Amino acid sequence: MKALLAVLVLLLTGCATAPPSPTPEDAFRFGGISMPASGKVLETQYDRGIDSRYVVVLTLPVEDVPKLLEASNFAPGVMEDDRLVDGRRVVRKVTVEGTTVRLEMFTT
């Protein structure tokens, strides 16, 4: 009986694979973000429950932040909005601290 349980545990452990890591491109597509070529992605996070959420942290020259916002269709002077992207409502928040930019995008 113990041997059977050990075999079942091994089989079930082998079936549980980690989901693939999110790519920045997935996150940008999800949030309708158009990143300038001068940006460099530092970290991408993804989690999903009832809703989906991406967080992308990147470095970007301060003078290119307005280009990011404009190319991503944010209204002038707006750092947080919600919009339809591929038929789903996505809330988008941009936080800037020096040259570090944090993008948080999630469905509701």
C-alpha positions in Angstrom: 0.0 0.0 0.0 2.8 2.4 0.8 4.5 1.6 -2.5 1.3 2.4 -4.3 0.9 5.7 -2.6 4.6 6.6 -3.3 4.0 5.8 -7.0 0.9 7.9 -7.1 2.7 10.8 -5.5 5.5 10.6 -8.0 3.0 10.4 -10.9 1.0 13.4 -9.7 4.1 15.4 -9.0 5.2 14.9 -12.6 1.9 16.1 -13.9 2.2 19.4 -12.2 4.2 21.7 -14.4 4.8 25.4 -13.7 3.1 27.7 -16.1 5.4 29.4 -18.6 6.9 32.7 -17.5 5.1 35.7 -18.9 6.8 37.7 -21.6 6.9 41.4 -21.7 5.3 41.2 -25.2 2.3 39.2 -23.7 1.9 42.0 -21.1 2.2 44.8 -23.7 -0.3 43.1 -26.0 -2.7 42.5 -23.0 -2.6 46.2 -22.0 -2.4 47.8 -25.4 1.1 49.2 -24.5 3.5 50.4 -27.1 7.0 50.7 -25.6 9.6 53.0 -27.1 12.8 51.3 -28.3 14.7 53.1 -25.5 13.0 51.0 -22.8 14.5 48.0 -21.1 12.4 45.5 -19.3 13.6 44.6 -15.8 10.8 42.3 -14.6 7.5 40.9 -15.8 4.9 39.3 -13.4 1.6 37.6 -14.2 -1.1 36.3 -11.9 -4.5 35.1 -12.6 -7.6 34.3 -10.5 -11.0 35.6 -11.5 -9.1 38.4 -13.2 -5.8 38.6 -15.0 -3.0 41.0 -14.0 0.4 41.8 -15.5 3.1 44.0 -13.9 6.0 45.1 -16.0 8.9 47.1 -14.5 11.2 48.8 -16.9 13.8 51.5 -17.2 13.1 54.3 -19.6 14.7 57.7 -20.1 12.4 60.3 -18.4 12.0 62.2 -21.7 10.5 59.0 -23.3 7.7 58.5 -20.7 5.4 60.9 -22.6 6.1 58.9 -25.8 5.1 55.7 -24.0 1.9 57.2 -22.8 1.0 58.8 -26.2 1.8 55.7 -28.2 -0.3 53.6 -25.8 -3.2 55.9 -26.2 -3.3 57.4 -22.7 -5.1 60.9 -22.6 -2.6 63.8 -22.2 -1.4 64.0 -18.6 -3.2 60.8 -17.6 -1.2 58.0 -15.9 -4.2 55.7 -15.1 -7.1 54.7 -17.3 -9.2 51.8 -18.4 -9.9 50.9 -22.0 -11.1 48.1 -24.2 -8.2 46.0 -25.5 -9.2 43.0 -27.7 -12.7 43.1 -26.4 -11.9 43.1 -22.6 -11.8 46.1 -20.2 -8.3 46.6 -19.0 -7.3 49.0 -16.2 -3.8 50.4 -16.8 -1.7 52.2 -14.2 1.7 53.8 -14.8 4.0 54.8 -12.0 7.2 56.6 -12.7 10.1 57.0 -10.2 13.2 58.5 -11.9 13.9 56.2 -14.8 12.0 53.3 -13.4 8.5 52.8 -14.8 6.0 50.4 -13.4 3.1 49.3 -15.6 0.2 47.5 -13.9 -2.6 46.1 -16.1 -5.5 44.1 -15.0 -9.0 43.1 -16.0 -12.0 43.7 -13.8 
